[in-house]
């Protein structure tokens, strides 16, 4: 994050970077892809031991939330994950832990949060339906009353790491309004259908709910009153998503600068030619704008600022658009080698293109900004 970090945050950043360089560099993603694996569960367990998910979990449930800055600290981790195109359920598990910590009953927190914090339980959030506006609105799953519980029907799409998840957070639309439920992934009536993804380091799935019975113990918060909780969760997810995108773009730009200063043509580095200098200067401006927008969004959400919803949509629009523009041009600057499987840049471009569309495209967030402004 492009903010002034305190001592603890600096330690978190350095510790995360060292861990990723050692246990999950970009070469590890290549091995996962070549082996047909989604992610390394042992690496994820070790990562959780560093406190990545525990940032959102109260101390009484095995976390460190009271001594951490939740979303702001997690954004530091997310940016480092972007720099290595990390494959693992960081965002999905963090958001579910955040939701349970914020809205869950004492029994729900005791049952689920210790496992989430320790990396033993994986989680996915199911709320978005198929379509171009997916990522900022819930309602693709319906909840109807049955006795003292609910029955869930519908399809949630683009659920991250749902195929590997032990726990699902489901946001559903009912007659009274939005309700949320925490359900074991193996609950009868739930079917997870893996989706093909451009990003080779991310697992996406459709989750089908057919007559799924959710008892009163599964209800998270009050029935029909989950709108505010949903918005808080969405804001947290967008902050982590934007921070990751910044890390992806920053690292791709770094090794592109190294390349244009090393690659010679006609007796001089290609980066010394004015045509490339102008393009690189433009990209620095775009990248700095994305960093500023992501940093402001993280601070706003952490502080519960009145403009937090606006801040995250501005950041998502800026980060999503600029990342793909910058990395596509970085690929062009690499010339033919940039188009090969052996070069790492295609992993960064895949993640950037995927991130531009997931959790709402720039166009979707422009519409959301208009609604927030009353237009």
Secondary structure, DSSP 8 states (H G I E B T S, - for coil): --S---HHHHHHHHHHHHHHHHHS-HHHHHHHHHTT-S--HHHHHHHHHTTTTGGGS-GGGT--GGGS-HHHHHHHHHHHHHHTT--SSHHHHHHHHHHHHHH--HHHHHHHHHHHHHTSS-EEEE---SSTTTTS---SEEEEEETTEEEEEEEEEEEETTTT-SEEEEEEEETTEEEEEEEETT-TTEEEEEE--S-TT--EEEEEEEEEEE-GGGEESSTT--HHHHHHHHHHHHHHHHHHHHHHHHHHHHHHHHHHHH-EETTEEGGGSHHHHHHHHHHHHHHHHHHHHHHHHHHHHHHT-TTHHHHHHHHHHHHHHHHHHHHHHHHHHHGGGGGSTTSTHHHHHHHHHHHHHTT--HHHHHHHHHHHTT-
